[in-house]
Amino acid sequence: TGERRQVLANELGLNEAQIKIWYQNKRAKIKKTSGVRNTLALQLMAQGLYNHTAPNNKNV
């Protein structure tokens, strides 16, 4: 909640936006490591339109 963010920000010497971003990053990391894939992402990957990995230049 906003109140919890405010308390954490004060305790850690950060602003509320930094706390909010930390939580967003934490949720994204949990989602990524859980292995659950969004159906739209799966469709885009099948079409080669969704790839967040570094390009492999071995075969270039």
C-alpha positions as CSV (number, residue, x, y, z in Angstrom):
1,T,0.0,0.0,0.0
2,G,1.0,3.6,-0.3
3,E,1.3,4.0,3.5
4,R,3.7,1.0,3.6
5,R,5.8,2.4,0.8
6,Q,6.0,5.7,2.6
7,V,7.2,4.0,5.8
8,L,9.8,1.9,4.0
9,A,11.0,5.0,2.0
10,N,11.5,6.9,5.3
11,E,13.3,4.0,7.0
12,L,15.6,3.3,4.0
13,G,16.2,7.0,3.0
14,L,14.7,6.5,-0.4
15,N,11.7,8.1,-2.1
16,E,8.4,6.3,-2.7
17,A,9.0,6.0,-6.4
18,Q,12.2,4.0,-5.7
19,I,10.3,1.7,-3.4
20,K,7.5,1.2,-6.0
21,I,10.1,0.3,-8.7
22,W,11.8,-2.1,-6.4
23,Y,8.5,-4.0,-5.8
24,Q,7.7,-3.9,-9.6
25,N,11.2,-5.4,-10.3
26,K,10.6,-8.0,-7.6
27,R,7.3,-9.1,-9.0
28,A,8.7,-9.3,-12.5
29,K,11.6,-11.5,-11.3
30,I,9.2,-13.8,-9.5
31,K,7.0,-14.0,-12.6
32,K,10.0,-14.7,-14.8
33,T,11.4,-17.4,-12.6
34,S,8.0,-19.1,-12.0
35,G,8.1,-20.4,-15.6
36,V,4.5,-19.3,-16.3
37,R,4.2,-17.8,-19.8
38,N,1.7,-15.4,-21.1
39,T,-0.3,-16.8,-24.0
40,L,0.2,-13.7,-26.0
41,A,4.0,-14.0,-25.4
42,L,3.9,-17.6,-26.5
43,Q,2.1,-16.7,-29.7
44,L,4.6,-13.9,-30.5
45,M,7.5,-16.1,-29.7
46,A,6.1,-18.7,-32.2
47,Q,6.1,-15.9,-34.8
48,G,9.6,-14.8,-33.9
49,L,8.4,-11.5,-32.7
50,Y,9.1,-11.8,-29.0
51,N,12.6,-12.6,-27.9
52,H,14.4,-11.1,-24.9
53,T,17.5,-13.1,-25.3
54,A,20.8,-11.8,-26.7
55,P,21.4,-12.6,-30.3
56,N,23.7,-15.5,-31.0
57,N,26.4,-14.4,-33.4
58,K,28.1,-17.8,-33.7
59,N,26.5,-18.6,-37.1
60,V,27.0,-15.1,-38.6
